[in-house]
Amino acid sequence: PKCTFYEVFIGGTGNFRMEIDSTYKMDRDPMSKPIHLNAMKDYLCKHYAATRCDGMEADDVVSYRCQEDLENNCIVSVDKDLRNTSGWHYNPDKKILDYVTESEADLNFYRQLLMGDSTDGIVGIAGYGVAAAKRILPESLPVEEMCHIVWEEYQAKGYDCEYFFQQAGLLWMLRDEFLGW
């Protein structure tokens, strides 16, 4: 099947995650952003009707919009964070089209909650990687059980409820209407 309609979402101003943790993405090298990033964003808005996403990341809007029609919408991205969202996904680098079920999206989220995301400065449980996440959370568990297992793992490592929810809030890709979307 071919695409008959597309939407482009780009970062705007503000991000609710900064209210959750002011150090979010602070480890990133400011020199890693393209010199002409704002000009590129302006070009995308002018020529491709791109939508600037204020108050959140473009990924959140992409995640939310995909949920509106899971059979006909497709997320085109190389970002692994969006694998926390159910629906069709196309990775243009790997040229792979696949469908992420809601239970797979939940599993991806809870595994990431264990591991964190070093790219974004999210620690999760210090020292936990892919192998630990897969060992602790095998496939096909109910979402309530995954949450319980991950919470128990946080507690066992001395983390409190506030830290657990902070990490979850930083990692969660929006699936429901939020901040006016």
Phi and psi in degrees as a GROMACS rama.xvg file:
@    title "Ramachandran Plot"
@    xaxis  label "Phi"
@    yaxis  label "Psi"
@TYPE xy
-105.951  155.041  LYS-2
-73.5123  129.79  CYS-3
-107.407  -12.6772  THR-4
-155.029  142.711  PHE-5
-140.063  156.677  TYR-6
-129.927  142.594  GLU-7
-117.047  129.6  VAL-8
-121.028  134.144  PHE-9
-130.628  157.298  ILE-10
-61.7738  141.645  GLY-11
-115.878  -135.169  GLY-12
-106.609  148.018  THR-13
72.9917  159.329  GLY-14
-162.327  119.473  ASN-15
-57.9319  -22.7823  PHE-16
-65.4485  -27.0079  ARG-17
-66.2593  -26.0595  MET-18
-76.4606  -27.2825  GLU-19
-75.0733  -43.0079  ILE-20
-151.468  111.352  ASP-21
-66.0261  -12.8082  SER-22
-93.5442  3.50171  THR-23
-55.9824  125.941  TYR-24
61.1847  18.6238  LYS-25
-74.6607  -19.1701  MET-26
-77.6775  -8.78205  ASP-27
-72.5975  140.589  ARG-28
-73.0372  118.043  ASP-29
-61.4776  -21.0325  PRO-30
-78.9153  -8.0018  MET-31
-79.2837  -14.1488  SER-32
-76.3977  141.701  LYS-33
-58.2041  143.118  PRO-34
-58.4874  -38.7594  ILE-35
-103.164  32.9185  HIS-36
-55.7647  -47.7241  LEU-37
-64.0268  -37.683  ASN-38
-65.3309  -38.5019  ALA-39
-65.6306  -41.2715  MET-40
-63.9808  -42.6151  LYS-41
-60.5116  -41.3147  ASP-42
-62.5498  -45.1157  TYR-43
-62.618  -38.3222  LEU-44
-65.7798  -44.625  CYS-45
-71.0566  -43.8059  LYS-46
-99.8925  -17.3808  HIS-47
-128.456  12.7061  TYR-48
52.7435  37.1297  ALA-49
-62.5909  147.256  ALA-50
-104.09  125.922  THR-51
-80.06  132.253  ARG-52
-103.217  103.956  CYS-53
-94.0311  142.527  ASP-54
86.9428  -8.5227  GLY-55
-158.264  179.296  MET-56
-88.8946  155.283  GLU-57
-57.3669  -35.1774  ALA-58
-56.3884  -37.4636  ASP-59
-64.1469  -42.6145  ASP-60
-68.3378  -41.245  VAL-61
-59.0338  -46.4144  VAL-62
-59.8162  -48.9348  SER-63
-62.1895  -47.2383  TYR-64
-63.3187  -36.3914  ARG-65
-61.2146  -37.4089  CYS-66
-65.5569  -19.1921  GLN-67
-68.4095  -25.7685  GLU-68
-155.802  81.6767  ASP-69
-62.1515  -28.2673  LEU-70
-80.6853  -28.2331  GLU-71
-110.742  -15.1609  ASN-72
-91.2927  150.459  ASN-73
-141.448  128.904  CYS-74
-85.2524  124.094  ILE-75
-108.642  108.927  VAL-76
-167.827  154.361  SER-77
-99.6494  -2.2752  VAL-78
-75.4009  118.913  ASP-79
-64.607  -25.0495  LYS-80
-60.2429  -31.8143  ASP-81
-73.1886  -8.5356  LEU-82
-71.9088  -4.0496  ARG-83
-83.4182  6.57703  ASN-84
-119.455  130.999  THR-85
-75.0132  157.604  SER-86
124.852  -176.233  GLY-87
-73.4953  140.67  TRP-88
-133.674  137.687  HIS-89
-127.091  124.075  TYR-90
-100.787  107.505  ASN-91
-68.2354  -24.2937  PRO-92
-70.2403  -43.8919  ASP-93
-93.1609  -8.43742  LYS-94
54.5732  46.8537  LYS-95
-117.966  127.792  ILE-96
-112.038  125.297  LEU-97
-149.956  168.149  ASP-98
-112.143  127.691  TYR-99
-100.182  118.384  VAL-100
-74.2845  166.429  THR-101
-62.5736  -38.9783  GLU-102
-68.0958  -35.0317  SER-103
-67.144  -40.0682  GLU-104
-62.7405  -42.6974  ALA-105
-63.5051  -43.5015  ASP-106
-61.0627  -43.9628  LEU-107
-59.6059  -42.9985  ASN-108
-62.195  -50.1857  PHE-109
-67.9489  -33.8332  TYR-110
-65.4055  -40.3471  ARG-111
-67.1889  -32.2893  GLN-112
-63.5519  -32.5919  LEU-113
-71.3672  -45.3482  LEU-114
-84.0747  -26.8947  MET-115
77.0671  -166.179  GLY-116
-148.089  97.5357  ASP-117
-62.6516  -28.7858  SER-118
-60.3373  -36.6544  THR-119
-100.137  3.73679  ASP-120
75.6157  25.8193  GLY-121
-101.273  119.48  ILE-122
-79.745  -39.2746  VAL-123
63.9182  -133.054  GLY-124
-99.066  116.601  ILE-125
-52.9161  131.129  ALA-126
89.1798  -5.81485  GLY-127
-87.8114  133.739  TYR-128
-125.61  -165.202  GLY-129
-58.2596  -45.8668  VAL-130
-60.4833  -45.0904  ALA-131
-64.894  -42.8282  ALA-132
-62.0649  -41.0978  ALA-133
-70.5813  -34.3416  LYS-134
-68.8875  -43.0144  ARG-135
-74.5529  -37.5614  ILE-136
-121.028  89.158  LEU-137
-70.3789  167.819  PRO-138
-70.1133  160.374  GLU-139
72.4046  28.1365  SER-140
-93.1483  147.175  LEU-141
-64.8521  150.355  PRO-142
-58.9412  -37.7316  VAL-143
-62.9939  -38.543  GLU-144
-69.6255  -39.9502  GLU-145
-59.7057  -46.1735  MET-146
-60.4887  -44.6564  CYS-147
-61.7561  -45.7566  HIS-148
-62.6828  -44.9831  ILE-149
-66.4073  -42.5242  VAL-150
-61.0071  -43.2425  TRP-151
-62.5215  -36.5233  GLU-152
-65.9496  -41.9892  GLU-153
-60.2538  -47.4735  TYR-154
-61.1788  -42.5932  GLN-155
-62.0668  -27.2248  ALA-156
-94.4763  7.65189  LYS-157
88.2156  12.2683  GLY-158
-88.5402  146.452  TYR-159
-95.7628  175.453  ASP-160
-61.5936  -39.0365  CYS-161
-61.2716  -44.6474  GLU-162
-65.6283  -42.3378  TYR-163
-56.9538  -49.5406  PHE-164
-69.8562  -31.3863  PHE-165
-61.6846  -49.3759  GLN-166
-61.9023  -42.143  GLN-167
-62.1647  -42.751  ALA-168
-65.3483  -31.5148  GLY-169
-73.7597  -32.2201  LEU-170
-92.8622  -23.2778  LEU-171
-68.6366  126.853  TRP-172
-88.2052  128.88  MET-173
-61.1168  133.545  LEU-174
-116.363  -13.9302  ARG-175
-120.896  164.803  ASP-176
-58.319  137.044  GLU-177
-157.432  142.861  PHE-178
51.6677  40.2356  LEU-179
89.5163  0.370693  GLY-180
